Amino acid sequence: MTTDTAIELCRSAVLLALMLCSPLLLVAVAIGLIMGLLQGLTQIQDASLTFVPRLIALALVVVLLLPWGLSLLTGYAVDLIRGIPGTI
């Protein structure tokens, strides 16, 4: 295995991780911003008010995007396994 191959494998793994995590991070930030605005408007400062809606929204996003994420992961795994003869 050459260094170019190792760098390409690492680059594609990091890119895949970013693609899988970015929807979750965007939803978490959006819910946090919305709940922060609501807490500021109502003057209710309770930690569970931000935690529970964020947890529910993230669980919903995971359930909705699970087929997409699994297809990305299986595609990456298939590409890795198919590339084994070329790297040896």
N, C-alpha and C positions, 0 to 999 in steps of 0.2 A: 504494500500500500504506500502510495506516495503522499507527500505532505499536501499536495493539491486535493487529493481524494479525501483526506482527513478533514481538511478545511471545508470542503464542499458538504461533507456529511454533517459537520457541526453547524454550518450555516443553515442547512435545510432543517435540522432539528430545532434550532433556535427560532427560525421563521415559523415552523409548525407550532411551537409552543406559544408564540405571540399571536398567531391566528386563533388558537384555541382559547386563550385567556382574554383577548381583547373584548369580546362581547360581554363577558362577566364584569370586567373592570369598568366598562362604559356604563353598564346598568347600575353597578354599585355607586359610581360617582354621581350619576343622575339622581338616584333615589336619595343619596346623602344630601345633595344640594336641595332637592325638593323638601326633604324633611327639615333641613336646617332653616329654610325660608319659613316653613310652617311654624317651627318652634320660635323663630324670631318674631313672627306676627302674633302668635298667641301667648308668648311669654311662658310657655310650658317647657321646662328644662328637665326632661327625664331621659335617661340613657336608653331605656327600652323602647322609646318612641322611634329611635333611629335604627335600632338593631332588628326589631321584628319585621318591619316592612322590607328592609334590605334582605333579610334572610328569606322571606317569602318570594321576593322578586328574583333573587338569585336561584332559588330552587326551581322556579318556573322557567327561567332562561335555560338552566341546565337540562330540564326535561324537554323543552322545545328544540334545543340545538343538539341533543344527544345523537340523533342519526347523522347529522352533518359532521360532528366531531369524530364519530366512529369511522365514517367513510374517509376522512382525512388521515386518521391514524392507521387504518388498514391499508390505504394507498401508500403511505410512507413505509410501512412494514413490508409490503409486497415489493416496493422498489429496492429496499435494503436487501431483501433475500435474493431478488433477481440479480443484484449487483455483486453478490459474493463471488461467483466464479471469475469475474473480471478483476477483483482486487487481490486474489490469491496468486 
